[in-house]
Amino acid sequence: MITRLYLLLMADSLLVLDKLSKRYAGTRSLALDSVSLHVAPGEVYGFLGANGAGKSTTIRTLLNFIQPTSGAATICGNDIVKNSVATKRHVGYLAGEIALYDRMTGKEFLSYMTALQPLKTRGYTAELVKRFEADTRKPLGTLSKGNRQKFGLIQAVMHEPDVLILDEPTSGLDPLMQEEFFKLMHESRQRGAAVFVSSHNFAEVQRMCDRIGFIREGKLVAEQTLAALANRAAHTFTLTFTDTVPLRKLRALPHSHVTSHDEHRITISLEGELTPFFVVLAKHHVVRLEQQEVNLEEEFMRLYKPTGEKNA
């Protein structure tokens, strides 16, 4: 059943999941368990999780490669199952393990993909080929992983889709090509596309995403904006004392959490008023105080406590 919240989100978002669930035949546990999220126009959503958490199952279900057991999802207002063909007209997709036509040259491949999904802007493919320094003359099967990845990215974005679904998009790319990719995502956001990125690369996600969802054992366990993470990081400090760390006093502070400590060094996170924190510090000899930046990996480890490897 479509919920009222789903209808409200569908009106404003290009990609909406409403309690989307998937159970594979012969298994007891759900590969996806009531996952609900949305991605608005001009937003980049990072989808994080360990191997087996449900990232690939989510993407395969969204693209109707496999059908959901329950729940619903839409892309540009089209139901992913009932209107699968219409849905795909709006989507640019890059698979995590990209499979290309090895005997085709890059030029032949891009011409074929253009025939399947006509371009909105004449000459845009040629521009992307130049930007990514892609060699269109060689058979795709002779190319390195990174050079094959370029063609995967080009085919995903060349028709300027409303929704981009990307699985490990910078895999195999060198730093210069990664920079080009980030520019391309910025341009996609500027033209109003919704971007859904599944990734293991924390730096990549932190660089380009507006919001992040953490999936664990098929469940969406948390969502964060980068702004919220930055605010939390702004209240995380690593301190070095000449004398012994006043551990008891620091732990007694309201809304404090000690991440790690030894005799002279401590990392502590605080929420709310900082005055009591600095009152404690004023009574001790602090030789170094470092304010942390956003650390997605740390946030991931805090939220993700897997009980075992499960579905892809």
N, C-alpha and C positions, 0 to 999 in steps of 0.2 A: 504494500500500500504506500502511495506517495504521501509524504508528510507535509504539513503546512510550512515547516521550516524549509524543506526541499523546494517548494514552490516559490518561496520568497528569494532563496538563493539563486534559483534558476533564472529569475527575472534579471539579475544583475551580473551573473557569472557565466563564463563561456564553458567551463568544465565543472560539473557538479556530481559528487558521489553521495548517495543517500542510503546509509546502512547497507552498503554493498558487501555481500558475503559469497564465499565460494568454498564448497567442499568437494574434494576429488573423490571419485568413485573408489570404494573400498577402504576409505580412511574415516576415522572417528572425529578427528579434530578438524576445525575449519582452517583453510589456508588463508582466507580473509574473513574477519569476524566483525560485521557491522561497521565498516569503514565509511565515515562521512567526512567530506572535505569539499572545498570549492576553490576555484582559481578565477580571479576577476580579469577583465581586459587590462593589459599593461602590467600584469603581475607575473613574477617568476617564483614558482613554488618548488622548494627543494624537498625531496622525499628520501629520507635517510633510514637505513636499517641494516642489520647484519645480513650475511648470506643466509637465506632460508627464512627471512622475516616476513616475506609476502610482497616485496616490491615488484618482482617480475610477474607474479600472479595478478597484481593490480593492473599492470599495463596490458597484459594479455586479455584481461576481462574488459577493460575499457575499449580495446580495439576489436572486441567480439571474436577474437581468436578462440576464446573459450567463453562459455556463457555463465552468468552468475547463478548461484543457487537461490539467492534471495536478494532483496534490495533493488536499487535502481541507480542509473547514472545517465547523464545527458552530456552531449558535446554540442555547443551552439544550439541548445534547445531540442536537439534530436535524441531520442532514446537510443542507447547504444545497441540494443537488440532489435527493436521494432523498426528502427530507421538506420540500420547499419551502413547502407550504401551512402545515404545522405550525410551521415556522420563523417565518413572517410573523406568526403570532398573538402572538409574543413580542417583536416589534420595533416601535419607533417610529422613523420615518425622516424626515429633512429633507434634501431635495435641494439641491445648491449653486445650481442654476438652477431655482428652484421654479416649477412650472406649476400654476396654479389654474383653476377654472372661472369665467371672467371674468363671465358673466352671473348667476351665483349671488350672492346677498348672503352676508355672512359668516355669518349665522344659518343660512341654507340649507346652506351648505357644511359647517359643523360638525355639523349634524343628519345630513347624508348620511354624513360620516365616522364618526359615532357608530353609525349603522346597520351600517356595515362592520366596525367594531371596538367592541363594547360596552364601556361604562365599568365600572370597578371601584368607583368612588366616586361616588355620586349628587351632582350639583351641582358637581363638580370643574371641568367645562368653564366654567361661569359664573364660578367663582372665577378661572380663568386669564384669561378675557376681561376681568374687572375689573382684574386685576393688570397686564396688558399694555395696558390702555386701548384695547382693540380696538373699532372701530366696526362692529357686526354688521349695521347697517341698509343700508349701501351695497353696490352690486355690487362684487365683488372687482377687476374690471377697471378701476375708477375710482380705486383706491387707489394711493398712492405705494409705492415699493419697500419702504420700512421698514414700512409698515402691512400690506403683503402678507406680509412676513416674519413678522410677529406671528402671523398665521393659520397659517403653515407650522409655527411652533414649537408653537402650541397643539394642532394636530392630531397632532403627533408625540408629545406627552407626555400628552395628556388621558386616555388609557386606561392610564396608569401602566405602561408596558411594562418587561419584565425587561432588555431591551437597547435602548439608544438609539444610533442611527447618524446622526450629524449632520455635514453638509458645509457649512462656513463659516456657522455658526449665527447669528452676530451681524451678518452683512452687512446694512447699511442701518439698523440700530437706532441710536437716539440713546443718549447715555450713560446716561440714567435707565433705559431699557429694557434696556440691556446689564447694568446692575446687577441688574435683576429676573431676567434670564436666569441670571446667576451664582448667585443665590439658589435658583433652580429646579434648577440642576445640583447644588447642595449637598443639596437635599432628595431628589433622585433617588439620589444616592450614599448618603444616610442610610437610604433604604428598601431598599438593596441592589441597585440597578440597576447594570449594566455600561454605561459610556458610551464610545463610540468617536467621537472628534472629528477630522475633517480640517479643517485651517485653515492660512491664511497669516499669521494674526494672532498674532505672538509674545507680545504682552502678554496676549491672551486665553488662550492655551495655558498660559502661565506662571501665570496667575491660578487656573486650575481643575484642571489635570491633575496626576496622581500620577506617571505615567510618560509618556515621549515616545519615539516611534519615528521615525527619519529614513529616508525612502525616496529612492533615487536610481537613475534608469534601471531601474526595476522591481525593484530589490533593496533589502531592508531593511539599510542599512549600519551602523546603530547604534541601540541603545536606551539610554535614560538615565532614572533616577529624578530627580525635582526635587531630592531630598535630595543625590544625588551631584553634581548640577550646582552646588548651593549650596556644597557642600564644596570643589569645585574653584574656584569664584569666591572663596571665603574666602581662598584662597592666591594670588590675583591682585592685584598692586599696581601703582599708577601713582605714580612718584616724580619729584619735581622737585628738582634740585640747584642750588646757587649756582655750583658749578664744573662742569667737564665730567663727563658721566655716566661712571662707571667700567665701561664696557661689557665690556671683556675679563674683569674680575673677576666680574661678574655672570653672564656667559655660562659661566664656568668652574664655577659652582655646580652640584652634583649635581641632576639632574632639573629643570633650569631651562629655560624657554622664553621668549625675548624676542619679544613681539608687535609692538612698535613702539618707535622711539626717535629722538631728535634730539640736539642738543648738550647740552641741559640736562634733558631729560625722557625717561622710559622706562616702558614697561609690561611687566611680567614675571610669568610664572606659575611657581609652584614646587610640588613635591610632597615630602611627608615632612618631615623636620626643618628648622626655620627658623633655628636658631641660626647657621649659617654665613652666612646672608643678612644677619642683623643685625650680625654681626661686620664684614662689608664696609661696611655703612651707617655704623657707628660711626666709621669712619676718614674719612668725607666729610661735607660740610655738606648735609644734607637739609632743605629748607625746606617741603616738602609731601609727605605720604604718604596716598594714597587706597586704600582696600580696596574692590574691586569687588563689586557685587551680581551675582546670576545674570543672565547675558546670553545668552538663547536665540538671538538673532540672530547673535551672534558664534560660538556653538557650531554653528549651522546653516551658516554660511559656512565654518567649519573643516572640517566633514564633507562639505559638498556642493560638489563640483567638477564640474559638468555638462560633458559632452562635446558636448552638442547637445540640442535640443528633440525629444522623442520622443512617447510615448503619453500620453494624457490620464489 
